[in-house]
Amino acid sequence: MKKVKILIQGMHCASCASNVEKSIGKIPGVVSCSVSLMTHKGIIEAEDSVKDAELKKAVERTGYKVVSIEH
């Protein structure tokens, strides 16, 4: 199990954060995901098999940009 922090650019409302949460939550192996509009960060708890590229793709699918990914 790993914890990942993603800095997201472009969100401007609660609906934006919710859409990103839903998109990341659909990835197999993601246990939990919480996206904060105030900090522009997503905190994801996932199995080790989940790749950073998958998380980035899920964010970009919703129309936002990943600035950084930390472990």
Biopython code that builds the backbone (N, CA, C, O; Angstrom):
import numpy as np
from Bio.PDB.StructureBuilder import StructureBuilder

atoms = [
    (1, "MET", "N", (0.845, -1.182, 0.000)),
    (1, "MET", "CA", (0.000, 0.000, 0.000)),
    (1, "MET", "C", (0.887, 1.240, 0.000)),
    (1, "MET", "O", (1.912, 1.287, 0.680)),
    (2, "LYS", "N", (0.481, 2.230, -0.763)),
    (2, "LYS", "CA", (1.255, 3.475, -0.806)),
    (2, "LYS", "C", (0.317, 4.665, -0.735)),
    (2, "LYS", "O", (-0.863, 4.572, -1.073)),
    (3, "LYS", "N", (0.865, 5.781, -0.289)),
    (3, "LYS", "CA", (0.120, 7.036, -0.224)),
    (3, "LYS", "C", (0.772, 7.997, -1.212)),
    (3, "LYS", "O", (1.989, 8.181, -1.205)),
    (4, "VAL", "N", (-0.051, 8.606, -2.059)),
    (4, "VAL", "CA", (0.462, 9.492, -3.097)),
    (4, "VAL", "C", (-0.206, 10.853, -2.972)),
    (4, "VAL", "O", (-1.416, 10.943, -2.762)),
    (5, "LYS", "N", (0.595, 11.922, -3.103)),
    (5, "LYS", "CA", (0.058, 13.277, -3.117)),
    (5, "LYS", "C", (0.232, 13.830, -4.526)),
    (5, "LYS", "O", (1.318, 13.775, -5.103)),
    (6, "ILE", "N", (-0.863, 14.364, -5.068)),
    (6, "ILE", "CA", (-0.816, 14.944, -6.408)),
    (6, "ILE", "C", (-1.201, 16.416, -6.325)),
    (6, "ILE", "O", (-2.232, 16.759, -5.746)),
    (7, "LEU", "N", (-0.386, 17.276, -6.895)),
    (7, "LEU", "CA", (-0.702, 18.697, -6.981)),
    (7, "LEU", "C", (-1.380, 18.926, -8.333)),
    (7, "LEU", "O", (-0.817, 18.609, -9.381)),
    (8, "ILE", "N", (-2.594, 19.480, -8.297)),
    (8, "ILE", "CA", (-3.422, 19.616, -9.496)),
    (8, "ILE", "C", (-3.665, 21.087, -9.813)),
    (8, "ILE", "O", (-3.988, 21.877, -8.925)),
    (9, "GLN", "N", (-3.509, 21.445, -11.070)),
    (9, "GLN", "CA", (-3.693, 22.820, -11.510)),
    (9, "GLN", "C", (-4.967, 22.926, -12.352)),
    (9, "GLN", "O", (-5.245, 22.055, -13.176)),
    (10, "GLY", "N", (-5.736, 23.993, -12.141)),
    (10, "GLY", "CA", (-6.884, 24.269, -12.998)),
    (10, "GLY", "C", (-8.250, 24.086, -12.359)),
    (10, "GLY", "O", (-9.259, 24.462, -12.956)),
    (11, "MET", "N", (-8.308, 23.519, -11.163)),
    (11, "MET", "CA", (-9.604, 23.339, -10.497)),
    (11, "MET", "C", (-10.073, 24.677, -9.944)),
    (11, "MET", "O", (-9.278, 25.430, -9.381)),
    (12, "HIS", "N", (-11.383, 24.984, -10.104)),
    (12, "HIS", "CA", (-11.881, 26.259, -9.601)),
    (12, "HIS", "C", (-13.189, 26.146, -8.816)),
    (12, "HIS", "O", (-13.723, 27.159, -8.364)),
    (13, "CYS", "N", (-13.717, 24.912, -8.645)),
    (13, "CYS", "CA", (-14.951, 24.764, -7.864)),
    (13, "CYS", "C", (-15.003, 23.362, -7.252)),
    (13, "CYS", "O", (-14.209, 22.490, -7.605)),
    (14, "ALA", "N", (-15.937, 23.162, -6.342)),
    (14, "ALA", "CA", (-16.076, 21.872, -5.659)),
    (14, "ALA", "C", (-16.399, 20.753, -6.643)),
    (14, "ALA", "O", (-15.989, 19.608, -6.449)),
    (15, "SER", "N", (-17.130, 21.086, -7.688)),
    (15, "SER", "CA", (-17.475, 20.095, -8.707)),
    (15, "SER", "C", (-16.218, 19.602, -9.431)),
    (15, "SER", "O", (-16.120, 18.426, -9.781)),
    (16, "CYS", "N", (-15.272, 20.493, -9.651)),
    (16, "CYS", "CA", (-14.001, 20.116, -10.279)),
    (16, "CYS", "C", (-13.300, 19.053, -9.441)),
    (16, "CYS", "O", (-12.879, 18.017, -9.956)),
    (17, "ALA", "N", (-13.180, 19.324, -8.146)),
    (17, "ALA", "CA", (-12.513, 18.402, -7.233)),
    (17, "ALA", "C", (-13.247, 17.060, -7.202)),
    (17, "ALA", "O", (-12.613, 16.005, -7.178)),
    (18, "SER", "N", (-14.559, 17.099, -7.204)),
    (18, "SER", "CA", (-15.370, 15.883, -7.188)),
    (18, "SER", "C", (-15.153, 15.054, -8.454)),
    (18, "SER", "O", (-15.046, 13.829, -8.387)),
    (19, "ASN", "N", (-15.090, 15.712, -9.588)),
    (19, "ASN", "CA", (-14.853, 15.010, -10.850)),
    (19, "ASN", "C", (-13.491, 14.314, -10.864)),
    (19, "ASN", "O", (-13.373, 13.189, -11.351)),
    (20, "VAL", "N", (-12.472, 14.976, -10.335)),
    (20, "VAL", "CA", (-11.137, 14.383, -10.265)),
    (20, "VAL", "C", (-11.163, 13.175, -9.330)),
    (20, "VAL", "O", (-10.606, 12.126, -9.654)),
    (21, "GLU", "N", (-11.805, 13.320, -8.175)),
    (21, "GLU", "CA", (-11.930, 12.206, -7.217)),
    (21, "GLU", "C", (-12.564, 10.983, -7.870)),
    (21, "GLU", "O", (-12.069, 9.865, -7.724)),
    (22, "LYS", "N", (-13.655, 11.201, -8.585)),
    (22, "LYS", "CA", (-14.361, 10.096, -9.247)),
    (22, "LYS", "C", (-13.486, 9.426, -10.294)),
    (22, "LYS", "O", (-13.460, 8.199, -10.395)),
    (23, "SER", "N", (-12.778, 10.221, -11.064)),
    (23, "SER", "CA", (-11.925, 9.685, -12.122)),
    (23, "SER", "C", (-10.797, 8.833, -11.537)),
    (23, "SER", "O", (-10.517, 7.745, -12.039)),
    (24, "ILE", "N", (-10.156, 9.322, -10.485)),
    (24, "ILE", "CA", (-9.072, 8.569, -9.845)),
    (24, "ILE", "C", (-9.639, 7.316, -9.169)),
    (24, "ILE", "O", (-9.022, 6.251, -9.202)),
    (25, "GLY", "N", (-10.810, 7.456, -8.563)),
    (25, "GLY", "CA", (-11.438, 6.333, -7.864)),
    (25, "GLY", "C", (-11.777, 5.154, -8.753)),
    (25, "GLY", "O", (-11.938, 4.036, -8.263)),
    (26, "LYS", "N", (-11.889, 5.388, -10.060)),
    (26, "LYS", "CA", (-12.211, 4.310, -11.005)),
    (26, "LYS", "C", (-11.009, 3.419, -11.327)),
    (26, "LYS", "O", (-11.169, 2.345, -11.906)),
    (27, "ILE", "N", (-9.818, 3.860, -10.957)),
    (27, "ILE", "CA", (-8.609, 3.087, -11.257)),
    (27, "ILE", "C", (-8.576, 1.850, -10.358)),
    (27, "ILE", "O", (-8.685, 1.970, -9.137)),
    (28, "PRO", "N", (-8.428, 0.660, -10.954)),
    (28, "PRO", "CA", (-8.322, -0.555, -10.131)),
    (28, "PRO", "C", (-7.111, -0.472, -9.206)),
    (28, "PRO", "O", (-6.009, -0.153, -9.654)),
    (29, "GLY", "N", (-7.306, -0.753, -7.931)),
    (29, "GLY", "CA", (-6.214, -0.706, -6.962)),
    (29, "GLY", "C", (-6.225, 0.543, -6.100)),
    (29, "GLY", "O", (-5.501, 0.610, -5.107)),
    (30, "VAL", "N", (-7.038, 1.542, -6.463)),
    (30, "VAL", "CA", (-7.148, 2.753, -5.644)),
    (30, "VAL", "C", (-8.120, 2.459, -4.502)),
    (30, "VAL", "O", (-9.277, 2.112, -4.736)),
    (31, "VAL", "N", (-7.641, 2.600, -3.270)),
    (31, "VAL", "CA", (-8.442, 2.311, -2.084)),
    (31, "VAL", "C", (-9.248, 3.536, -1.670)),
    (31, "VAL", "O", (-10.438, 3.436, -1.371)),
    (32, "SER", "N", (-8.586, 4.698, -1.654)),
    (32, "SER", "CA", (-9.294, 5.935, -1.301)),
    (32, "SER", "C", (-8.655, 7.115, -2.015)),
    (32, "SER", "O", (-7.480, 7.089, -2.383)),
    (33, "CYS", "N", (-9.468, 8.151, -2.199)),
    (33, "CYS", "CA", (-8.988, 9.358, -2.871)),
    (33, "CYS", "C", (-9.739, 10.552, -2.306)),
    (33, "CYS", "O", (-10.967, 10.542, -2.216)),
    (34, "SER", "N", (-8.993, 11.573, -1.930)),
    (34, "SER", "CA", (-9.585, 12.801, -1.429)),
    (34, "SER", "C", (-8.903, 13.972, -2.130)),
    (34, "SER", "O", (-7.683, 14.120, -2.062)),
    (35, "VAL", "N", (-9.700, 14.805, -2.804)),
    (35, "VAL", "CA", (-9.149, 15.952, -3.527)),
    (35, "VAL", "C", (-9.655, 17.226, -2.868)),
    (35, "VAL", "O", (-10.859, 17.400, -2.677)),
    (36, "SER", "N", (-8.730, 18.116, -2.520)),
    (36, "SER", "CA", (-9.074, 19.375, -1.872)),
    (36, "SER", "C", (-8.968, 20.532, -2.858)),
    (36, "SER", "O", (-7.927, 20.748, -3.478)),
    (37, "LEU", "N", (-10.056, 21.263, -2.989)),
    (37, "LEU", "CA", (-10.060, 22.445, -3.854)),
    (37, "LEU", "C", (-9.164, 23.535, -3.266)),
    (37, "LEU", "O", (-8.468, 24.235, -4.003)),
    (38, "MET", "N", (-9.183, 23.677, -1.945)),
    (38, "MET", "CA", (-8.423, 24.740, -1.270)),
    (38, "MET", "C", (-6.912, 24.593, -1.460)),
    (38, "MET", "O", (-6.215, 25.574, -1.715)),
    (39, "THR", "N", (-6.411, 23.358, -1.333)),
    (39, "THR", "CA", (-4.965, 23.141, -1.435)),
    (39, "THR", "C", (-4.544, 22.696, -2.837)),
    (39, "THR", "O", (-3.354, 22.638, -3.146)),
    (40, "HIS", "N", (-5.527, 22.383, -3.678)),
    (40, "HIS", "CA", (-5.273, 21.871, -5.035)),
    (40, "HIS", "C", (-4.477, 20.574, -4.994)),
    (40, "HIS", "O", (-3.670, 20.299, -5.882)),
    (41, "LYS", "N", (-4.717, 19.773, -3.943)),
    (41, "LYS", "CA", (-4.001, 18.510, -3.796)),
    (41, "LYS", "C", (-4.959, 17.340, -3.723)),
    (41, "LYS", "O", (-6.074, 17.447, -3.213)),
    (42, "GLY", "N", (-4.492, 16.225, -4.247)),
    (42, "GLY", "CA", (-5.210, 14.974, -4.115)),
    (42, "GLY", "C", (-4.367, 14.037, -3.281)),
    (42, "GLY", "O", (-3.166, 13.898, -3.510)),
    (43, "ILE", "N", (-5.004, 13.386, -2.302)),
    (43, "ILE", "CA", (-4.322, 12.392, -1.479)),
    (43, "ILE", "C", (-4.929, 11.042, -1.842)),
    (43, "ILE", "O", (-6.127, 10.823, -1.663)),
    (44, "ILE", "N", (-4.105, 10.152, -2.347)),
    (44, "ILE", "CA", (-4.585, 8.859, -2.808)),
    (44, "ILE", "C", (-3.901, 7.746, -2.030)),
    (44, "ILE", "O", (-2.687, 7.761, -1.828)),
    (45, "GLU", "N", (-4.699, 6.785, -1.599)),
    (45, "GLU", "CA", (-4.164, 5.578, -0.996)),
    (45, "GLU", "C", (-4.432, 4.469, -2.000)),
    (45, "GLU", "O", (-5.576, 4.240, -2.394)),
    (46, "ALA", "N", (-3.378, 3.784, -2.410)),
    (46, "ALA", "CA", (-3.521, 2.791, -3.470)),
    (46, "ALA", "C", (-2.565, 1.629, -3.260)),
    (46, "ALA", "O", (-1.595, 1.715, -2.507)),
    (47, "GLU", "N", (-2.871, 0.544, -3.952)),
    (47, "GLU", "CA", (-1.975, -0.611, -3.943)),
    (47, "GLU", "C", (-0.705, -0.237, -4.693)),
    (47, "GLU", "O", (-0.705, 0.666, -5.529)),
    (48, "ASP", "N", (0.381, -0.949, -4.380)),
    (48, "ASP", "CA", (1.675, -0.647, -4.997)),
    (48, "ASP", "C", (1.656, -0.810, -6.514)),
    (48, "ASP", "O", (2.485, -0.225, -7.211)),
    (49, "SER", "N", (0.723, -1.596, -7.024)),
    (49, "SER", "CA", (0.656, -1.858, -8.469)),
    (49, "SER", "C", (0.138, -0.660, -9.273)),
    (49, "SER", "O", (0.285, -0.631, -10.495)),
    (50, "VAL", "N", (-0.464, 0.324, -8.604)),
    (50, "VAL", "CA", (-0.997, 1.508, -9.300)),
    (50, "VAL", "C", (0.169, 2.422, -9.693)),
    (50, "VAL", "O", (0.959, 2.844, -8.847)),
    (51, "LYS", "N", (0.257, 2.712, -10.975)),
    (51, "LYS", "CA", (1.357, 3.525, -11.506)),
    (51, "LYS", "C", (1.008, 5.014, -11.487)),
    (51, "LYS", "O", (-0.157, 5.395, -11.604)),
    (52, "ASP", "N", (2.040, 5.848, -11.338)),
    (52, "ASP", "CA", (1.862, 7.304, -11.365)),
    (52, "ASP", "C", (1.224, 7.748, -12.678)),
    (52, "ASP", "O", (0.399, 8.661, -12.698)),
    (53, "ALA", "N", (1.610, 7.102, -13.763)),
    (53, "ALA", "CA", (1.080, 7.461, -15.084)),
    (53, "ALA", "C", (-0.440, 7.269, -15.144)),
    (53, "ALA", "O", (-1.143, 8.048, -15.788)),
    (54, "GLU", "N", (-0.938, 6.232, -14.470)),
    (54, "GLU", "CA", (-2.384, 5.990, -14.445)),
    (54, "GLU", "C", (-3.099, 7.110, -13.695)),
    (54, "GLU", "O", (-4.161, 7.568, -14.115)),
    (55, "LEU", "N", (-2.515, 7.542, -12.592)),
    (55, "LEU", "CA", (-3.105, 8.622, -11.797)),
    (55, "LEU", "C", (-3.112, 9.921, -12.603)),
    (55, "LEU", "O", (-4.108, 10.643, -12.629)),
    (56, "LYS", "N", (-1.992, 10.205, -13.256)),
    (56, "LYS", "CA", (-1.878, 11.420, -14.070)),
    (56, "LYS", "C", (-2.919, 11.410, -15.189)),
    (56, "LYS", "O", (-3.562, 12.424, -15.458)),
    (57, "LYS", "N", (-3.076, 10.268, -15.830)),
    (57, "LYS", "CA", (-4.034, 10.138, -16.932)),
    (57, "LYS", "C", (-5.466, 10.368, -16.443)),
    (57, "LYS", "O", (-6.272, 10.992, -17.133)),
    (58, "ALA", "N", (-5.775, 9.860, -15.250)),
    (58, "ALA", "CA", (-7.116, 10.030, -14.681)),
    (58, "ALA", "C", (-7.418, 11.503, -14.416)),
    (58, "ALA", "O", (-8.542, 11.955, -14.635)),
    (59, "VAL", "N", (-6.422, 12.252, -13.945)),
    (59, "VAL", "CA", (-6.599, 13.691, -13.695)),
    (59, "VAL", "C", (-6.758, 14.430, -15.025)),
    (59, "VAL", "O", (-7.646, 15.269, -15.175)),
    (60, "GLU", "N", (-5.899, 14.114, -15.973)),
    (60, "GLU", "CA", (-5.933, 14.804, -17.267)),
    (60, "GLU", "C", (-7.213, 14.510, -18.047)),
    (60, "GLU", "O", (-7.662, 15.337, -18.840)),
    (61, "ARG", "N", (-7.798, 13.338, -17.823)),
    (61, "ARG", "CA", (-9.073, 12.980, -18.460)),
    (61, "ARG", "C", (-10.181, 13.952, -18.064)),
    (61, "ARG", "O", (-11.112, 14.187, -18.835)),
    (62, "THR", "N", (-10.078, 14.514, -16.866)),
    (62, "THR", "CA", (-11.094, 15.452, -16.387)),
    (62, "THR", "C", (-10.793, 16.895, -16.806)),
    (62, "THR", "O", (-11.574, 17.804, -16.524)),
    (63, "GLY", "N", (-9.652, 17.098, -17.482)),
    (63, "GLY", "CA", (-9.335, 18.416, -18.023)),
    (63, "GLY", "C", (-8.401, 19.259, -17.175)),
    (63, "GLY", "O", (-8.275, 20.461, -17.406)),
    (64, "TYR", "N", (-7.741, 18.649, -16.195)),
    (64, "TYR", "CA", (-6.835, 19.404, -15.325)),
    (64, "TYR", "C", (-5.417, 18.905, -15.495)),
    (64, "TYR", "O", (-5.181, 17.853, -16.088)),
    (65, "LYS", "N", (-4.466, 19.680, -14.962)),
    (65, "LYS", "CA", (-3.051, 19.372, -15.153)),
    (65, "LYS", "C", (-2.410, 18.926, -13.842)),
    (65, "LYS", "O", (-2.639, 19.517, -12.787)),
    (66, "VAL", "N", (-1.605, 17.873, -13.932)),
    (66, "VAL", "CA", (-0.842, 17.413, -12.770)),
    (66, "VAL", "C", (0.459, 18.196, -12.740)),
    (66, "VAL", "O", (1.230, 18.167, -13.699)),
    (67, "VAL", "N", (0.705, 18.899, -11.630)),
    (67, "VAL", "CA", (1.915, 19.694, -11.482)),
    (67, "VAL", "C", (3.034, 18.828, -10.909)),
    (67, "VAL", "O", (4.178, 18.891, -11.360)),
    (68, "SER", "N", (2.680, 18.009, -9.896)),
    (68, "SER", "CA", (3.693, 17.122, -9.302)),
    (68, "SER", "C", (3.026, 15.925, -8.630)),
    (68, "SER", "O", (1.853, 15.967, -8.261)),
    (69, "ILE", "N", (3.805, 14.862, -8.482)),
    (69, "ILE", "CA", (3.367, 13.653, -7.787)),
    (69, "ILE", "C", (4.445, 13.306, -6.763)),
    (69, "ILE", "O", (5.621, 13.175, -7.103)),
    (70, "GLU", "N", (4.024, 13.160, -5.495)),
    (70, "GLU", "CA", (4.954, 12.826, -4.410)),
    (70, "GLU", "C", (4.543, 11.524, -3.756)),
    (70, "GLU", "O", (3.363, 11.176, -3.712)),
    (71, "HIS", "N", (5.543, 10.805, -3.245)),
    (71, "HIS", "CA", (5.258, 9.555, -2.503)),
    (71, "HIS", "C", (5.658, 9.711, -1.063)),
    (71, "HIS", "O", (5.501, 8.779, -0.274)),
]
sb = StructureBuilder()
sb.init_structure("model")
sb.init_model(0)
sb.init_chain("A")
sb.init_seg("    ")
for serial, (resi, resn, name, xyz) in enumerate(atoms, 1):
    if name == "N":
        sb.init_residue(resn, " ", resi, " ")
    sb.init_atom(name, np.array(xyz, "f"), 0.0, 1.0, " ", f" {name:<3s}", serial, name[0])
structure = sb.get_structure()
